[in-house]
Amino acid sequence: MKRILITGAAGFLGSHLCDRFIDEGYHVLAMDNLITGDLKNIEHLFGKENFEFYHHDVTKFVHVPGKLDYILHFASPASPIDYLKIPIQTLKVGSLGTHNLLGLAKEKKARILIASTSEVYGDPLVHPQTEDYYGNVNTIGPRGVYDEAKRFQESITMAYHTFHGLETRIVRIFNTYGPRMRLNDGRVIPAFIGQALRGEDLTVFGEGSQTRSFCYVDDQIEGIYRLLLSDYTQPVNIGNPHEITILEFAEEIIKLTGTTQKIVFKDLPKDDPLQRQPDITKAKEILDWEPKVSREEGMKITYNYFKTLTKEELRYSEHKDFTKYIQK
């Protein structure tokens, strides 16, 4: 039985990856320090013989007993609300955490896939974004702590690949949505649906002309799975190229949820990307992958998931107490 370590396992994507690899017959070792992850996302896996959970911070030394065939490094705050509250921890998990896991992969002779992001492109001057675009990132802006953590993560991963001959893979993840997203985490879909379910007006930043491309989680997981098992070592975009403006999307949410609330406009945050659309030519050619789930279908599933939340969870607009993680 193949053994795989998944970091950030109690998070949105991490938990879905745990499900996929359990279903594929792997022995899954899940690791998370639960800063932003939630055990409820993986509690259905507890008790399975081929599942283990380690409550651990990957910025500390990482030891896993026994052999490892694969490592998926998905530990990182991923929403603006989170990484603006814990900027140092965000930088550390992208640098120290990645270094620790690359060292573990080298020791175990394991293949490692690291989760990068479309944010490495910053506010892009090239559209759609191809993997050979170097990006337009403000290194000292508020979003820089996340963008640069991911850019460094890619650099050190490639250094381990070229210098040590380590088997590495890099996925650049574009906006992904689906069940288990955290409500009110600052990202577009849970923010809009949460506001609709609470009877609040939908907040659009700027004029709403900025664009995003949303990929359903099952499609994203399939792309990651194929990339891990491929022979390709350069970064690959995984996302849905169907682009939509934020204002148009807000109108779709109003139609989906049947809310009577209106759309209100607020100032655009600093360095918020104005365009975001992946070029997935490489994924199609190398992985024979492209998204299958339409936004209409995926949003119905996601909305039905959020409707199952309790009134208390819907009111929960603040997040975990990050005080103990904040370093001055």
N, C-alpha and C positions, 0 to 999 in steps of 0.2 A: 504494500500500500504506500503510495506516494505521500510524503509529509510536506505541508505548506504552512508557513508562518504568515499571518495576515495582521499587520499593525493598523491601528485605527479601526479595529474590528467591530466595535460597538457603535460606530458612526453610520451614516446613511449608506454610502457606497460599501464600506467595509462589511457591514452586516449582510448585504446582498451578495457580496463575494463569498462570505462564509457559507451561505445557503448553496451557492452554485457549486463550490468545490466539495461540499458534503455530498451533494447530489451526484457529483462526478466520481465519488468513491475515494476521495482523498481523506487523509487524517489531517484535520485542521487545528492548528495552534493559533488561537486568537489572542491578540495583545492590545490593551488599551489602558490609558491612565484615567479615562472617564472625565476629562476636563470638559469636553463637548459631547462625547459619546454617552450612550444610555444603555444599560444592561437589558432593558426591556426589548431592545432590537434583536438580541440574540438569546434571550431566555428560553425560547423554544428549542434551542440546540443543546441546552444543558441536559446532562444525563445520557447523551449519545456517546457511544464508545469511541467514536472517531472524532471527538471534539474536546478540546481543552481550552481553558481561559486563563490568561496571565494578566493580573492587574499590575501594570508596569509602565513607567515613563521611558520611552526609547532614547531620551536625551541622556539617560544614565546608561551604564554598561549593560549590554543585553546578552544574556546567556540562555540558551535553550538546549536541554539535554537531548542526546540522540541525533540521528541524521536529519538533514533537511534537504529536500529537493528543490524547493522554490520559496521565495520570499516576495510578498506583495507589501510595499511600503505605502500605506494610505493614512498614516498618522499625521494629522495637521489640522488646526482650525481652518475652516474653508469659507466662512461667511464674514462679511465686513464687520458685523457687530462683534464677532468673536476676536478676530485678529487685531482690531483696533483697541480692544480691552486688554489683550495679552500680547502685545507686540514682541516682547523679548522671547517669550515662550514660542511664538510663531517662528521667529528667526532661528531659535535653537533646534526646533524639531526638524527644520529643513536643512540645517547644517550639521550639528552634533548628532542628531538622531539618524540622519542619512549616513553619516560617517560610521556610526556604530553598526548599522545594519549592513553596510557594504563590507565592513570588517567581518561580521558574522557570516555573510555569504561567502567571503573568501575562505574563511576557516572551514566551513561546511561543504565547500565546493558546490554551492547552490546557485541557481539562476535567480536573479532579483529583478523585479519590475518596480519602478518607482512612479508614483502618481504625480505628474506635473499638471499644468493647467494652461488654459488659454490666456490667463493673466500674464504669462511670460511675454505676450505680444503687446501688453500695455494698451494704450489708446492708439490703435493701429493706423498707420499711414498706407497700408496695403490692404486691399479688400477684394475677395475674401482672404483669410489668412492661410498661407501655405507654410509648411514646416521649415522652409529655408529663409523665411522672414525673421530678421533679428529682433524686431520689436521696437517700441517707443515707450520706454518706461521712465517715470520720474523716481529715481532711486531714493530721494529724501522726502517724497510726499507721503501722505498717510497710508496709501496702499502699498508703498514700497516695501514694507516689512513682509508682506505676503509675496509680492511679485519677485523680490530679490531672493527670498528664501527658496522659491521654486527654481529660479534661474541658477542659483548656486547648486541646488540639488542636482540639476541636469549636468552641470559642469563637473562636479566631483564624481558623479556616476560614470560619465564618459572617461574621466581620468582613470578610474579603476578598471574600466573596460580596456583602454589602450595600454596602460602601464602593467596591470596585473593579469590581463587576459580574462577578466571576470565576465561571465555571461550576464549581460544587462539588457533591460528593455525600458523604454521611456514612453509613457502615454501622456499626451496632452489632452486633458479632459475639458470639453466645453460644457456649458450650462446643462445640467442633468436634473431630472425631477422624478418624483414618484413617491410611493408609500415609504414612510419612516423619515421623511424630511422633517426637520424641526420647525415647528410653527414659530413665526416671528424671528427667524435667524438672520433677517436682513436681505435675503434673496427674494427675487421677484415673485415667484409662484406662491410660496407659503405666506409671504406678506399680503398679497392680494386676496388669497382664499381666506386667510385669517381675518382680514378686515371685513370681507363679505359675510362670513359666518357670525361675526360679532355685531353686524349691523352698522359698521363704520364706513365712512367714505374711503374710496380707494385713492391712495397717494401715488401720484406720478411725479417724478423729478424732472426738472427742466420742462420742455414742451412735449416730452414723450416721443420725440423723433428718433432717439437713440434706439438701436436695434439689438436684438438678442436672437439666438437660435437654441431651441430647447430640445434635448434628447431624452426620451423615456429611459428609465433606469434599466429595464431588461435589455434594451439595445446596447446601452453603455457597457453592461457587464459582459455581454457577448463579445463586444469588440476587445475588451481587456483580456478576456479568456483567450481569444485567438492570437492576440499579440504576444502574450506570455509564451504560448506554445510555438510561436513562429521562430524563424531564424533571423529576423530583422532587428538590428541594434540601434538604428537611428530613431529620433522621436517621431511619433505618429499621432496625428489629430484623430480623436474619436468624438464625434458630435453629430448633430443633425443640421444639415446645411440650409433647412427651410428658415429663412429670416423673417422676422416680424418686428414692427416698432412696438415700443412699450405701451404707447397709447392704444394701438390696435389690440394689443394683448389684454389690456385692462377692459376694453369693451367686450372681448371674448369672455372674460371672467364674469362680467355682469350678466351676460347672456346665459352662461353655464350655470351660475348659482341662483339666478332669478332675483338678485338683490335689487332693491330700489334705491340704493345709495348712489351718490354722484361721484364723479372723479374730481379730485382737488390737486392742484399743482404746487410743488415746492421747489426751491432752488436746487440745481444739480450739484451733487457732491463733487469735491475736488478730484480730478483725474479719473472721473467715471468714464469708462470707454464709450465712445459714441457709436461704434459699430462692432459687432461681434458675429462672425460667420465663418465656420471652418471650411477649408478646402479639404475634402476627404478622398482625393484622388489616390493617395498612397494607400489608405485603408481599403479602398475598393480593389486596387491592383495587387497588393501584397497579402491582404487578409481575406479577400473576397467578402468584405463586410460593408454593409450600409444599413442605416436604420430602417426598421420595418413598421414600427408602431406610429400611427399618425398622431399629431398633437391633439386632435379631437378625441381619439380613443384613450390616449394616455392621460389626458386631463380629466376625463370622466372617472377613471380608476383612482386618480390622485384625489379628486374632490370627494369621492365616496369614502376614501380612507380618512380624510380630515373630518368628515361628518361624524365619524365614530368617536372622536375625541370628546371628553367630558367638558362641561361648562368651565370647570376649573382650569383645565388644560388650555381651553380657548382664551381664557383671560390672562394666561401666563405670558406676559409680554417681556418680562425681564428674565434673564438667564441665570445660570449657576453663579455662585459667588466665586469670582476669580481672584479674590484678594490674596489667597495663599500662593497663587501662581505669579503674581505681579512682582517683578524684580526691578529695583531702582538702579 
